[in-house]
């Protein structure tokens, strides 16, 4: 059974103008669907502003969908403890005036878990141990803890209510390069030990390569390509996916020129393929017909009208750079 099934999920925001103005509709997310099997990781990647974080907010009910359904273990109504969020900035996620002990105890108190001071104290120590920290951290405040350690605390807090799914919204974006690998290894270890499922929201492609089993490439509120992570990263099928990967320097490879032009406005998405205004391979029909995600022979799904014409250029993942 899938841990999460998302069906035709959309989120539109209404921007009200003044008396003489005209109300506008922001198409933040437009009809995306995906599944995350138990114990697996789906990475949603794309440029800033493509709708990734809006998906994350809907999954943890910080934003209500305009349309579509989110099923957790096959049910639409579920305990909110089941899905927990690990946010991008641990400093803003925690109350700087309160201790780490308080941060880890509060979810237990709110949800009535491990009642009694002794039981809660034992659970808090267990949570710190899970993320590789000692109880010496309990009486510290966020200002006295490094960024990498503080992100471990936010992971521990998310685990306090025993979720089955973690939504990781840019979990390494605010961390120094030297500590990113430590957090990635921790997340992989926790997934193996606890059987967790992850939805990873990231623009850091190397982080997605290390953590993801499946990848969904998002552009202007829609998925351009979905599929097995190894396949997507080694032989991207959509021109946008290729551009994203080519922009990342690799061993013996010069970075490609950036995409031309700006991402179109989500208030007025372009007709046809939403990527056609920046796509080097676009032809007239791309501006007229909106492509659907179509399955290919390898199981991937690509939303490109020229999918059958394009020759894939393999770009194998450099295994030596993987996190150990």
BELSULWO-V574895 format. One record per run of one state. SS is the DSSP state (@ for helix, = for strand, . for the rest). FROM is the first residue (numbers start at 1). LEN is the number of residues. If there is no record, write none. Layout:
ss-><SS	SS>
from-><FROM	FROM>
len-><LEN	LEN>
//
This chain:
ss-><.	=	.	=	.	=	.	@	.	=	.	=	.	@	=	.	@	.	=	@	.	@	.	@	.	=	@	.	@	.	=	.	@	.	=	.	@	.	=	.	=	@	.	@	.	=	.	=	.	@	.	=	.	=	.	@	.>
from-><1	2	16	24	38	41	46	52	60	67	73	75	76	80	83	87	90	94	99	100	111	117	131	135	138	141	142	145	147	160	165	170	177	195	197	203	205	212	214	220	222	229	235	239	247	250	251	253	254	284	288	294	296	301	303	319	322>
len-><1	14	8	14	3	5	6	8	7	6	2	1	4	3	4	3	4	5	1	11	6	14	4	3	3	1	3	2	13	5	5	7	18	2	6	2	7	2	6	2	7	6	4	8	3	1	2	1	30	4	6	2	5	2	16	3	3>
//
